[in-house]
């Protein structure tokens, strides 16, 4: 599995499934976000909510299967579960709903939190999410979790690997905090261009969580 970041909450996940390669793209953004929208072909696109900086599925080629609602899906042997959540601390009264996606591919469990704004996940949400190897977590505050809140969510989920997203990067036209507060909370992180994962190489149970800061 290869994970690449295009900025904001948009990742490209290349995985083997059923003897062939497929591509999953998460939360593609429109040009109004200030970054260059990804020009990609994909088999699956996940959309956490209908804001312009997360729902530009039309920009992704290849006639992908678009998942934009809670529920359970199986696409080309990839299992996806969408878990309902909130974009704010007022049960959606300010910014509406958000879908968390749990994705299982190559035996690896990935969880993309979208624009989660809840300070804590409920017991029911944690049960629906289940075990997580790789967690994509927003950290930029203002519209989602800030650095300290993201650290609390990480403690709830207990993933093996954490990849922060949805924070200030060069060119982004949306006012977000950078990664500094999050790194103060979480500690050491490794900066990488891309992440190559095999299930057998994941950190063992009980090992310290690995944090990767990805380059755009």
C-alpha positions in Angstrom: 0.0 0.0 0.0 1.2 3.5 -0.9 -0.2 6.6 0.7 0.4 10.1 -0.9 -1.0 13.4 0.3 -2.3 16.2 -1.9 -3.0 18.7 0.9 -5.9 19.4 3.1 -7.8 16.1 3.7 -7.1 14.6 0.2 -5.0 11.4 0.1 -4.3 8.9 -2.7 -4.2 5.3 -1.4 -2.9 2.7 -3.8 -3.7 -0.8 -2.7 -3.8 -4.4 -4.0 -7.2 -6.0 -4.0 -8.4 -9.2 -5.6 -5.1 -9.6 -7.5 -5.1 -6.1 -9.1 -4.2 -2.6 -8.1 -6.8 0.0 -7.2 -6.8 3.7 -6.1 -8.8 5.3 -3.4 -9.0 9.1 -3.1 -10.3 10.8 0.0 -12.0 14.2 0.2 -10.8 15.8 -3.1 -11.0 19.7 -2.9 -12.0 22.4 -5.4 -9.6 25.1 -6.6 -11.3 27.6 -4.3 -9.3 25.9 -1.5 -6.2 27.6 -2.9 -4.4 24.4 -3.7 -4.2 22.7 -7.1 -7.0 20.1 -7.3 -5.6 16.6 -7.8 -5.7 15.3 -11.3 -6.1 11.6 -10.6 -7.8 8.4 -11.8 -9.4 6.4 -9.0 -11.6 3.4 -8.4 -13.1 4.8 -5.2 -13.7 8.3 -3.9 -14.8 9.0 -0.3 -16.4 12.3 0.6 -16.8 13.1 4.3 -19.3 16.0 3.8 -20.5 18.4 1.2 -18.2 21.4 1.5 -16.2 22.6 -1.5 -12.9 21.7 0.1 -13.9 18.1 0.5 -16.4 17.1 -2.2 -14.9 17.7 -5.6 -15.4 14.1 -6.7 -16.1 15.3 -10.3 -12.5 16.2 -10.7 -11.4 12.6 -10.3 -11.3 10.5 -13.4 -11.8 6.8 -14.0 -15.5 6.7 -13.2 -14.9 6.0 -9.5 -17.5 4.6 -7.1 -18.3 7.6 -4.9 -19.1 7.0 -1.2 -20.6 10.1 0.4 -23.0 8.7 3.1 -22.8 6.6 6.2 -23.3 2.9 5.7 -21.4 -0.3 4.7 -19.9 -0.8 1.2 -17.8 -3.3 -0.6 -16.1 -2.2 -3.7 -13.6 -4.4 -5.5 -12.9 -6.3 -2.3 -12.3 -3.1 -0.3 -14.6 -2.9 2.7 -15.7 0.6 3.7 -17.8 1.6 6.7 -19.1 5.2 7.0 -19.8 6.2 10.6 -22.0 9.3 11.2 -20.4 12.1 13.3 -20.6 15.9 13.6 -18.6 18.7 12.0 -18.8 20.8 15.2 -19.3 20.7 19.0 -23.0 21.4 18.7 -24.2 18.1 17.2 -24.2 19.6 13.7 -26.1 22.8 14.5 -23.2 25.0 13.2 -21.6 23.1 10.3 -23.7 19.9 9.9 -22.8 16.3 9.7 -19.6 14.5 8.9 -18.9 10.9 7.9 -15.9 9.0 9.3 -14.7 6.3 7.0 -13.1 3.0 8.1 -11.5 1.4 5.1 -10.0 -2.1 5.0 -7.6 -3.0 2.2 -4.6 -5.4 2.1 -5.6 -6.4 5.6 -4.8 -2.9 6.8 -7.4 -0.8 8.6 -7.5 2.9 7.7 -9.7 5.5 9.3 -10.3 8.9 7.8 -12.0 11.3 10.2 -13.0 13.9 7.6 -13.9 17.2 9.2 -14.6 15.8 12.7 -15.5 18.6 15.1 -16.6 16.6 18.1 -14.3 16.9 21.1 -14.8 13.2 21.9 -16.1 10.2 20.1 -19.0 8.4 21.6 -18.8 4.7 22.7 -21.0 3.8 19.8 -18.8 5.6 17.3 -15.7 3.9 18.7 -17.4 0.5 18.5 -18.4 1.2 14.8 -14.9 2.3 13.9 -13.2 -0.6 15.6 -9.5 -1.3 15.3 -7.4 1.2 13.4 -3.9 0.7 12.0 -3.7 4.1 10.2 -5.6 7.2 11.4 -6.0 10.4 9.3 -6.9 13.1 11.8 -7.6 16.8 11.3 -5.5 19.1 13.5 -6.0 22.7 12.2 -8.8 23.8 14.5 -11.3 26.6 13.7 -13.6 24.2 11.7 -12.4 20.9 13.1 -10.3 19.4 15.9 -7.3 21.5 17.1 -4.0 20.0 18.1 -4.9 19.1 21.7 -8.4 17.8 20.7 -6.8 15.7 18.0 -4.4 14.2 20.6 -7.4 13.2 22.7 -9.2 11.5 19.8 -5.9 9.6 19.0 -5.9 8.4 22.6 -9.5 7.2 22.2 -8.8 5.3 19.0 -5.3 4.0 19.8 -4.1 3.6 16.2 -0.7 2.3 15.2 0.1 5.1 12.8 -1.2 8.7 12.7 -1.2 11.0 9.7 -2.3 14.6 10.5 -4.3 16.5 7.9 -6.5 19.7 7.4 -4.0 22.2 8.7 -2.2 25.3 7.3 0.1 24.6 4.4 1.6 27.0 1.7 -1.1 28.2 -0.7 -4.2 27.1 1.3 -6.8 29.8 1.2 -8.7 28.5 4.3 -7.6 30.0 7.7 -6.3 27.1 9.7 -3.6 26.6 12.4 -0.4 24.9 11.4 0.9 21.6 12.9 3.0 23.1 15.7 0.4 22.8 18.5 -0.3 19.2 17.5 3.3 18.3 17.5 3.7 19.8 21.0 0.9 17.5 22.2 1.9 14.4 20.3 5.7 14.5 20.5 8.1 13.1 17.8 7.1 12.9 14.2 8.8 11.8 11.0 8.5 13.9 7.8 8.0 11.8 4.6 7.1 12.3 0.9 4.9 9.2 0.9 4.2 6.1 3.0 4.7 2.6 1.9 3.0 0.0 4.1 2.8 -3.7 4.4 0.7 -5.4 7.1 3.6 -7.4 8.4 5.6 -4.1 8.9 3.0 -2.4 11.0 4.0 -1.5 14.6 3.2 -4.3 17.0 0.4 -4.0 19.5 1.5 -1.9 22.5 4.3 -0.2 20.5 4.4 3.6 20.5 2.2 5.2 17.9 4.2 6.4 14.8 3.3 9.9 13.6 4.1 11.0 10.0 4.0 14.5 8.7 3.5 14.2 5.0 4.8 16.6 2.3 2.4 17.9 -0.2 
